[in-house]
Structure formats: structure tokens, C-alpha cells
């Protein structure tokens, strides 16, 4: 396993972060693993040297956090745990979501209880809250750090101008700064290269992309995508522009290079992402130990400059996706 410093925090994390959206309860999504299989995945991840785990309160409505907490029991100190809050957890309670002080304090306490932890290493806002002033959100997060419930704070998909407003507000008010950006970035979705990624590089913000394999579309040939349970049931994947512009041709080129390198398509897609200087650790979600092992092996693949250009050439600008 390779390790890197997460942004400017000084914390060393594995270059692969295990995304935990894929376990909790199949009642939430058909492809989600149950507790036993989820714990097995975490244990294998630790065996492979992965020390960085990302979840969210909304994943299986809290079950993902609970499973992760159970899986890391006895191994808390050597793990770096990240979770997120924002989305409404209870349809009957409007304050069970959002980024008001009330919502953050309640969500954070609930996440700590489910994880079985006293302190969360990285607490992230899952999206931008248009109904709450960013100053209120930042003050609540700053208080959480000062009370030692959280070590660092991070953000997720938003417009670059919003992220800049947040960092400037922190600096102006002397509040804790967002140390990471969890944004949407992969071979098929590169709109973040225009503003967000250069800005993160300028501000020394750690980048931990979500959906590094385009929700599975970069793991198998185009015509086979719908053959999986997730491909059949994950309508959210269809909302992203993976199948637009040059998406299918990139998929085909990824398959072609996988054959040349004796690798899987997923490994080629991850190797491309890991080679980007502004990426600290892509968040890889999986329901298979074999696929997890494949992801780690992608660290050994070094794409040539010409192969990188070949993969990138068909890309066309697409609609912004993931901010809402």
C-alpha cells in the first residue's frame, strides 16, 4: 500500500479510501451488503493496508456507519474515519437534514453513537445548504472541533465560488477551514478540472474523489453494464453524463488498454486517477473482495503519457453533475 498526506493536515492516509456506501442494508438499495459481508470487506481492506474509510449518515439511513464502527472495533486508533451529514434522515423532521447548527449538532452526535467513537477524524458537509448562511455552518463545525468531537472538517460537491466563499469566511472569522474536497471526478466526468481542482491545489486542500469508476461504468464494457444488479437498479448512475459525449468511446479505450496491460478496466480507470497530482485518495466502493484487491493492485500500474492522452482524447464537455 502507498500512503500520502491528506491535504495540509499531516495525517497519513492510504492512496485508496474504502467507500462504505455499499454496506448496511439491502432494504435501502438492492446491491448493498449486509453487516457480515460489510465487516469482511473492511477486515480485508485493513489486511491490504487501507487505513482510510469514508461513509455518511444517509447511507442505509445510518446502518453503514454502524457496520463500519463494528468492523473497526479494536482498530480505531490506526484508522482514519470520515463521515458526512446534510441529507434529511427523517421525512417527518425537517431539521434532520441541512447544515444549521441544530442539524449539525444532532447529526454529529448520532453519527458518533452509531460509529461507537468519541471523535470523527474527518466530518464533511455532504452538499451545500442554500438555506443556511455558511458562517453559521462554519461556526457549528468549528465548535465541534474545539469540543474534540471532530478532528478535521471537509466539504463535498459544490460550485468553486461556494467553496471559495467558505474558505474566505473561515479565514475572515478565524474559524476551522475545510481541509478536504470530496468531489465528482473520473475519466468520464472531468468538469472539475476547470476550476475546483486547480483551486484545491492552490489552497492545499486534499482531494478525495467520489465515483472514481463512474458508478461501475468504467469496470466493464458498455454492453455489459446493465447485466449487474447495480446497473439494473441504480437510476442515479443514469442521472450522470457518463453515457454522453465521448463516454462510450472512453469506455472502449479503457477496455482496450486493460487488455494491453493485462489488467482490468477498473484498474486502468483508477491508475489514470491516481496519476493526477491533485488527487490524494479516490474513494472506491465495492461489494466484492476481489474487486477491492484489484483496486489496490492499480497502484502498481503506471500509464504511459501516450496512453493517458489516448484515454483522455474522446472527452467532451458535459453538463455539471453532482452538485445538487
Phi, psi and omega in degrees: 000143173257151180232155180215161176280132181281103181056229179254019185283332187088353179281132179268124180235154176295147180293344172249125174257130178278115176279133189254017177294339188274005173222152185152280182205128178290350174293335181278311174218141186299329186272001183282139180280156176276181187300313183300314180290325178296317179296320178299320178296316180297318180297319178293323178300316179296320177301326182278357178097004178286127179239006187242123184228133183236130177223194178200154181295332183283342182293117184053030178051048176103340183294326179298316178298318181296316179296317179298317179300318178295321182292330183263006179302127182089353181229026186294317189293327181271006181251150174246113187250129178239139172219177188218157175217148173168309187291147184293129183265339183225117183301335182269356182233101182297339179272006176275006176215177181091184186234031171290165176303316180300312182297316181295313183296319179290315181296319181296315178299319179294320179295317178300318180295315181294321179286342182069037185232155176272331184219135175264132183295314183224113178252123189243144171278127189286333175203176178277136179260109182284349182262353183236130177302137182300331179297321179294316179300314182294322179295320178294319179291322177298318178297322180297321177293315182295329178275004177064029171273339182221142177268315181221158177241151180218171180234169177230191191315127177196174175287148181300323180297326178291317179296319178297319177300318181294314180294321178293322179295319178300315181295320183292323185261357181070036182254163178305139182263149170295127183261345184220157172233118175260097186241172182273115185201126175196180182304331184263350179223100187240019181297336180293343179291342184288314184227309190297313184293316175299324179293318178298321178296318179297321185267004181058043178264133179290140181246123180230084188296142171263160183053050182295341180245025175053049178051040175095349184290338178267011181254351182204159180303151183311313186289348180259355187300317183285358182281350180264159178300318181292319180299327181282328190248345185273084180295335182297327179298325181289341179284339179275156186275032183296332185262009181258173175053233181266017184305311182294321180294322177296318176303316181293321179290325176297317177297317180298313180291327177301318178295320181293323182273354185065037184234178174269162176300320180300320180294323177294315179299319179287322179300321177299315183291318182294339180279351180278123185301331184275359179263124176275304183204112175293145179268108185258118175259141181206159173246011187225131175297322178301316180291327176296316178296321177299319181298318179295322180293341177298338178296339182272355182264127177242108181286141175289161179300321180292324179290323176298315178297323180295319179293322187278337189304319183286352187298136176235148177305138180230171180295148179295137186219134174109352184281336184259000000 
